[in-house]
Structures are given as structure tokens and as C-alpha cells.
């Protein structure tokens, strides 16, 4: 597959004055270039206004070739978001709170202002595009969900979850707070916020004393 022009009119419509980048999508660098263009557009214009025409123009690509590789906008957007997805690392630190702190820090690693726009675009698109919602659950959330399941299972084996405490909600809570800071407060979440949540909210819920020197 290559970014060849399909018919004479397609070049004029998709290329712009500098012409198409005739590099096949099988080339990893070219594929990343196209998906980076999708990410930038998602953050700039949102999901609803994202079109194959815009992507083709930004990436100097043939729209026909984009459709051959990604038949729908949802598939294209998710492919780009998968490229941007944080590398979730599940690490056994010996304690539930230590495992969760590590997981949250790995989820936030590399966070930039671009990610705020991407979160907003993903939530916006999920309201109206059923395929995007399905792909988000199947492909974007899977690594995090698997890491959370492993973390909770280890905590249960250690006997760290008190009776009456819902461990799934206990894990979801810090992620919800972090996303709220992004979407409502417009702040970039950082490790300091992770420490506040773990030490000043979750530790007391689990009957654990916060570490010495933990802030209020």
C-alpha cells in the first residue's frame, strides 16, 4: 500500500501545493507521521470536526489510502490514540498503596498539554460514536484494566483490603480525581497530586498511617 494518487482529481483535492508524501504506510516512520497528524488534529478541533479530508491535508496523504487502512474515523482515531497511550507498568512493590502509586505514576509519565485535548476529544466522540466507544473499551482501556485487576488480586491475597471496602472503586477514585483536575481545573496532573491522593485519602481509608512528612 502506498500514498499514490488515485486519479488526477484526488491529487488536487488532497495534496495541496506541495503534493503527496508517497511513502507506504507499511513504513513505520510514515505511519507514525500520519497518526501524529491525527493526534494534533484531535487536540485542535475535537472528534466531531475531525475528518479524513483534514487528516489527508495535514499528513499530505491520499484520502483513499487512509480509508483503505482505516475504514472509519473511529478506527483511525483509536489507532492514533494507541500510539500515544502511556506504557502502563504493573509492578509488585509489596503493598497495595505502593502498587497503586507506581501504576498512577506510570499512567501520568510523559503527560503534556496535548493529552488534555485528546481526553476531551475522546469523551466528546464517545457520546455520539458507538464504534469509538466500543474500541475505547476494547483497545485503549485494556492494558490499564489488566494492570488494575492484577493489583487488586495481589492486595486481596495480602489481606490489605478491609471488609466492606470496594477495591475497584478504591482504584478508580484517584484516576477520577486526576481526570477532574485535567478537565475541570485545566491543570496538568503530576506525581505530587498522586502522592496527596494516596497518602491523604486512600491510606486513611485502609487504616494505614500516612508517611512521615506527608503534606496536609
C-alpha positions in Angstrom: 0.0 0.0 0.0 1.3 3.4 -0.9 0.3 7.0 -0.8 -0.2 7.0 -4.6 -2.7 9.4 -6.2 -5.9 7.7 -7.1 -7.0 9.6 -10.2 -5.9 13.0 -11.3 -8.5 14.9 -9.3 -7.6 13.3 -6.0 -4.1 14.9 -6.0 -5.5 18.3 -6.4 -8.1 17.8 -3.6 -5.9 16.1 -1.1 -2.3 17.2 -1.7 -2.2 21.0 -1.5 0.7 22.8 -3.2 3.5 20.6 -2.0 2.0 17.3 -3.2 1.5 14.0 -1.5 4.1 12.1 0.6 4.4 9.0 -1.5 5.7 6.7 1.3 3.8 3.5 2.1 2.0 3.1 5.4 4.0 -0.1 5.9 6.9 2.2 6.7 6.8 2.7 10.5 8.0 6.3 10.2 5.3 7.2 7.7 2.6 5.5 9.7 3.7 7.4 12.8 3.8 10.7 10.9 0.2 10.2 9.8 -1.0 9.2 13.3 0.8 12.2 14.8 -1.2 14.4 12.4 -4.4 12.7 13.7 -3.4 13.4 17.3 -2.7 17.0 16.6 -6.0 17.5 14.8 -7.9 15.7 17.6 -6.5 18.0 20.2 -7.1 21.1 18.0 -10.6 20.6 16.6 -12.0 17.7 18.6 -13.5 14.4 17.4 -16.7 15.7 15.8 -14.9 18.1 13.5 -12.1 15.6 12.6 -12.5 14.4 9.0 -10.4 12.3 6.6 -10.0 15.4 4.5 -8.3 17.3 7.3 -6.1 14.3 8.0 -5.2 13.9 4.4 -4.3 17.6 4.1 -2.3 17.7 7.3 -0.4 14.5 6.6 -0.1 15.1 2.8 -1.7 11.8 2.2 -4.3 10.3 -0.2 -7.7 10.2 1.4 -8.4 6.9 -0.5 -5.3 5.3 1.0 -6.3 6.4 4.5 -9.7 4.8 4.1 -8.1 1.6 2.8 -6.0 1.4 6.1 -8.6 2.8 8.5 -12.2 2.4 7.1 -13.8 4.6 9.7 -12.9 7.8 11.6 -13.2 5.8 14.9 -10.6 3.3 13.8 -8.2 6.0 12.7 -8.6 7.9 15.9 -8.1 4.9 18.1 -5.0 3.8 16.1 -3.6 7.3 16.8 -4.5 7.2 20.5 -3.0 3.7 20.9 0.3 5.2 19.6 0.0 7.9 22.3 -1.2 5.6 25.1 1.0 5.6 28.1 3.1 2.5 28.8 1.3 1.0 31.8 3.7 -0.9 34.0 2.3 -3.2 36.7 4.9 -3.6 39.5 4.7 -5.6 42.7 6.1 -3.2 45.3 4.9 -5.4 48.2 1.9 -3.3 49.2 -1.4 -2.2 47.6 -0.7 1.5 48.1 2.8 1.1 46.7 1.5 -0.8 43.6 -1.2 1.9 43.0 1.3 4.7 43.4 3.5 3.1 40.8 0.6 2.5 38.5 -0.6 6.1 38.7 2.9 7.5 38.1 3.4 5.3 35.0 0.0 6.4 33.7 1.0 10.0 34.0 4.5 9.6 32.6 5.0 11.8 29.6 1.8 13.8 30.1 1.6 17.0 28.1 -0.9 19.7 27.2 -1.7 17.7 24.1 -3.2 14.9 26.3 -5.8 17.3 27.8 -7.2 17.9 24.3 -7.1 14.2 23.5 -9.1 13.3 26.6 -11.7 15.9 25.8 -11.9 14.8 22.2 -12.3 11.1 23.2 -15.1 11.9 25.7 -16.8 14.1 23.1 -16.7 11.5 20.4 -17.8 8.7 22.7 -21.2 10.5 23.3 -22.2 10.0 19.7 -20.0 7.4 18.0 -20.8 3.9 19.2 -17.9 2.4 17.4 -15.5 4.7 19.1 -16.9 3.8 22.5 -16.5 0.1 21.7 -13.0 0.5 20.5 -12.1 2.6 23.5 -13.2 -0.1 25.9 -11.6 -3.0 23.8 -8.3 -1.4 22.9 -7.5 1.7 24.8 -8.5 0.6 28.3 -7.4 -3.0 28.2 -3.8 -2.6 29.5 -4.9 -0.4 32.4 -7.8 -2.7 33.2 -5.5 -5.7 33.3 -2.9 -3.9 35.5 -5.7 -2.9 37.9 -7.0 -6.5 38.1 -3.5 -7.8 38.9 -3.0 -5.1 41.5 -6.3 -5.8 43.3 -5.8 -9.6 43.2 -2.4 -9.2 44.9 -3.9 -6.9 47.6 -6.6 -9.5 48.3 -4.0 -12.2 48.7 -2.1 -10.0 51.1 -5.3 -9.2 53.1 -4.9 -5.5 52.6 -8.5 -4.7 51.6 -10.7 -4.3 54.7 -14.2 -5.8 54.7 -16.8 -3.5 53.2 -14.3 -1.6 51.0 -14.8 -1.9 47.2 -11.3 -2.3 45.8 -12.3 -1.5 42.2 -13.8 1.9 43.3 -10.8 2.4 45.5 -8.6 2.2 42.4 -11.0 4.2 40.2 -11.1 7.1 42.7 -7.6 8.5 42.1 -8.0 8.2 38.3 -11.2 10.2 38.6 -9.6 12.9 40.7 -6.7 13.2 38.2 -9.1 13.5 35.2 -11.1 16.1 37.1 -8.0 18.2 37.6 -7.4 18.0 33.8 -10.9 18.6 32.5 -12.3 21.0 35.2 -9.3 22.7 36.7 -7.2 22.7 33.5 -4.2 21.6 35.5 -1.6 19.0 34.4 -1.7 16.2 36.9 1.6 15.3 38.4 3.2 12.9 40.9 2.7 15.4 43.8 -1.0 15.0 43.3 -0.7 11.3 43.1 1.1 11.3 46.5 -1.6 13.5 48.0 -4.4 11.2 46.9 -2.6 8.0 48.0 -1.2 9.4 51.4 -4.1 11.6 52.5 -7.1 9.8 51.1 -6.5 6.2 50.4 -4.1 5.4 53.2 -6.6 6.5 55.9 -9.4 4.6 54.2 -7.3 1.5 54.5 -6.3 2.2 58.1 -2.7 2.9 57.2 -0.8 5.9 58.6 0.4 8.4 56.0 4.2 8.5 55.7 6.1 10.9 57.9 6.2 14.3 56.3 3.2 13.8 54.1 1.5 17.2 53.4 -2.0 18.1 54.7 
